[in-house]
């Protein structure tokens, strides 16, 4: 058995080698329409998930895939790890993220991220940031992009709950867009600021879409938080039981049935 630290080292080395030239290729795609640029950057994501799978032994399965709507929606997801920033791109259709603008300044990674047409905000600007989210969010939805938001704003350790910020619920109620809550236990395998990625099968659970019609942002936000936190508790550590190395889409039955 190869130690997890050695696996993580090899993954990181390959990431360092691959990312700079890939970022330069992505920059050359700037003149292309947004969806074409997304396809190019998505190739890097698939490559990183592939390396995580074959080198680190990190797999995932999805519960509730049948809950994914057939039209652009807003994904509000738990944030525990860097892993979900990759995997959500593979689970959901083409998407943009609401993120802090500082991320775009990171060499190579940030440059590639900028090519995905994100909604980059200054989180300290208050109401101006909310207005920007609504204005640019409408544009992205009209362009047939999904929108992914991490309401807690930063990675939160397993077992902890961050403050759910109002931006995602505000966008949903002001555009009448369905909200898809997402829970997972990725932080148990690849923690915040952790170099080591432990092998196992991460569980991602997708909740039923929530129609924001007639709801206030605070009400919607509270409902999303309640479902996500309860679901995270339910699936906690369950992924470590399944190490068959398979990616499986299953309906949202009990986790015991999903293992069969």
C-alpha positions in Angstrom: 0.0 0.0 0.0 1.5 3.4 -1.1 1.3 6.0 1.7 -1.3 8.7 1.2 1.4 11.4 1.6 3.4 10.0 -1.2 0.3 9.8 -3.4 -0.5 13.4 -2.6 3.0 14.4 -3.4 2.8 12.8 -6.9 -0.6 14.4 -7.6 0.7 17.8 -6.6 3.8 17.5 -8.7 1.8 16.6 -11.8 -0.6 19.4 -11.1 2.3 21.9 -10.9 3.6 20.6 -14.2 0.3 20.5 -16.1 -1.4 23.7 -14.9 0.9 26.5 -16.3 0.9 25.3 -19.9 -2.8 24.5 -19.7 -3.6 28.0 -18.4 -1.7 29.5 -21.3 -3.7 27.4 -23.8 -6.9 28.6 -22.0 -5.9 32.2 -22.4 -5.5 31.7 -26.1 -9.2 30.8 -26.2 -10.3 34.3 -25.0 -11.8 35.3 -28.4 -14.1 32.2 -28.3 -17.7 32.4 -27.0 -18.1 31.6 -23.3 -19.4 28.0 -23.7 -16.4 27.1 -25.9 -14.0 28.6 -23.4 -15.8 26.6 -20.7 -15.2 23.4 -22.6 -11.5 24.0 -22.8 -11.1 24.8 -19.1 -13.3 21.9 -18.2 -10.7 19.6 -19.7 -8.3 20.6 -17.0 -10.9 19.8 -14.4 -11.5 16.3 -15.8 -7.7 15.7 -15.9 -7.4 16.7 -12.2 -10.3 14.4 -11.2 -8.7 11.6 -13.2 -5.4 12.1 -11.3 -7.1 12.2 -8.0 -8.8 8.9 -8.8 -5.9 6.9 -10.2 -3.2 8.3 -7.9 -4.9 9.2 -4.6 -7.7 6.6 -4.9 -10.3 9.3 -4.4 -13.7 8.4 -6.0 -17.2 9.7 -5.6 -20.8 8.7 -6.0 -23.9 10.8 -6.4 -27.2 10.4 -4.6 -30.3 12.2 -6.0 -29.1 12.7 -9.6 -32.7 12.5 -10.6 -33.2 15.8 -8.8 -31.1 17.8 -11.3 -33.5 20.1 -13.3 -33.6 20.2 -17.0 -33.0 23.9 -17.1 -30.3 26.3 -15.8 -30.6 26.5 -12.0 -28.7 27.8 -9.0 -26.6 25.3 -7.1 -26.1 26.1 -3.4 -23.5 23.7 -2.1 -21.7 22.8 1.2 -18.0 23.9 1.1 -15.5 21.7 2.9 -12.7 21.1 0.4 -11.1 22.1 -2.8 -12.5 18.8 -4.2 -16.1 20.0 -4.8 -14.8 23.0 -6.9 -13.7 20.3 -9.4 -16.4 17.7 -9.0 -19.5 19.9 -9.3 -18.3 20.8 -12.8 -18.5 17.1 -13.7 -21.9 16.5 -12.0 -23.8 19.5 -13.3 -24.1 21.1 -16.7 -21.9 24.1 -17.8 -21.7 26.6 -15.0 -20.2 29.8 -13.6 -19.3 30.5 -10.0 -19.9 33.4 -7.8 -16.5 34.0 -6.2 -14.3 36.6 -4.5 -12.4 38.6 -7.2 -9.1 38.0 -5.4 -9.1 34.4 -6.8 -8.6 35.7 -10.3 -5.2 37.2 -9.3 -3.7 33.8 -8.6 -1.1 33.1 -11.4 -2.2 30.5 -13.9 -5.1 29.1 -11.9 -6.8 32.5 -11.6 -6.1 33.2 -15.3 -7.8 30.0 -16.3 -10.7 30.7 -13.9 -11.3 34.1 -15.5 -11.9 32.3 -18.8 -15.0 30.6 -17.3 -16.9 33.9 -17.1 -17.4 33.9 -13.3 -19.3 36.5 -11.3 -16.4 37.9 -9.4 -17.4 40.1 -6.5 -16.0 42.3 -3.7 -17.5 40.7 -0.7 -17.0 43.8 1.4 -19.2 45.9 -0.9 -22.5 44.8 0.7 -25.5 45.8 -1.3 -23.4 46.6 -4.4 -22.3 43.0 -4.5 -25.9 41.7 -4.2 -26.8 44.0 -7.1 -23.9 42.7 -9.2 -24.9 39.1 -8.4 -28.4 39.7 -9.7 -27.4 41.7 -12.8 -24.6 39.3 -13.9 -26.6 36.3 -12.7 -29.4 37.1 -15.0 -27.0 37.4 -17.9 -25.3 34.0 -17.2 -28.7 32.2 -16.8 -29.8 33.7 -20.2 -26.6 32.4 -21.7 -27.7 28.9 -20.5 -25.1 28.6 -17.7 -25.9 27.2 -14.3 -24.7 29.2 -11.3 -22.8 27.6 -8.4 -22.5 29.4 -5.1 -21.0 28.3 -1.8 -23.2 30.1 0.8 -20.6 29.7 3.6 -18.1 31.6 1.5 -15.1 29.6 2.6 -14.2 26.0 3.3 -15.6 24.8 6.6 -14.2 21.7 8.5 -16.5 18.7 8.8 -18.8 18.9 11.8 -18.8 22.7 11.7 -21.3 25.2 10.1 -20.4 28.5 8.7 -22.7 31.5 8.3 -24.8 31.0 5.2 -24.6 34.3 3.3 -27.7 35.6 1.5 -26.3 36.1 -2.0 -27.5 32.8 -3.5 -31.0 33.1 -2.1 -31.1 36.7 -3.1 -30.3 35.8 -6.7 -32.9 33.0 -6.7 -35.7 35.1 -5.3 -34.9 38.0 -7.7 -34.8 35.9 -10.8 -37.3 33.2 -10.0 -34.7 30.5 -10.6 -34.8 27.0 -9.0 -32.3 26.3 -6.2 -30.6 22.9 -6.0 -29.1 22.2 -2.6 -26.0 20.0 -2.5 -24.4 18.2 0.5 -21.3 16.1 0.6 -18.6 14.8 2.9 -15.4 15.7 0.8 -13.8 17.3 3.8 -13.3 13.9 5.5 -11.0 12.9 2.7 -9.4 16.1 1.6 -9.6 18.7 4.4 -9.3 22.5 4.3 -5.6 23.4 3.6 -4.7 19.7 3.8 -1.9 18.4 1.6 -3.0 14.7 2.0 -5.9 13.3 0.1 -7.2 10.1 1.8 -8.5 7.3 -0.5 -12.2 6.4 -0.4 -15.5 7.3 -1.9 -17.0 10.7 -1.3 -20.8 10.9 -1.1 -22.5 13.8 -2.9 -26.2 14.2 -2.2 -28.4 16.4 -4.4 -31.7 17.6 -2.9 -35.0 18.3 -4.6 -35.1 21.7 -6.4 -36.7 24.5 -4.4 -39.0 26.9 -6.2 -38.3 30.4 -4.7 -41.6 31.8 -5.9 -43.2 33.8 -3.1 -40.3 33.3 -0.7 -38.1 35.9 1.0 -34.3 35.5 0.7 -33.9 34.9 4.4 -36.6 32.2 4.3 -35.1 30.4 1.3 -31.6 30.7 2.8 -32.7 29.1 6.1 -34.5 26.3 4.2 -31.3 25.5 2.2 -29.1 25.6 5.2 -31.4 23.2 7.2 -31.5 20.6 4.4 -27.7 20.8 3.7 -26.6 20.5 7.3 -29.0 17.7 8.1 -27.9 15.8 5.0 -24.2 16.3 5.7 -24.8 14.8 9.1 -26.6 11.9 7.5 -23.9 11.0 5.0 -20.9 11.8 7.2 -18.2 9.2 6.9 -20.5 6.9 4.8 -18.2 7.2 1.8 -15.3 5.4 3.5 -17.3 2.2 3.5 -17.2 1.9 -0.3 -13.8 1.5 -1.9 -14.8 -0.3 -5.1 -13.3 2.5 -7.2 -16.5 3.0 -9.1 -18.3 6.3 -9.9 -22.0 5.5 -9.5 -25.1 7.6 -10.0 -27.8 6.3 -7.7 -31.3 7.5 -6.6 -31.7 9.0 -3.2 -32.5 5.9 -1.3 -30.9 4.9 1.9 -27.1 4.8 1.9 -27.3 1.2 2.9 -29.3 0.4 -0.2 -27.0 2.5 -2.3 -24.0 0.3 -1.4 -25.7 -2.8 -2.8 
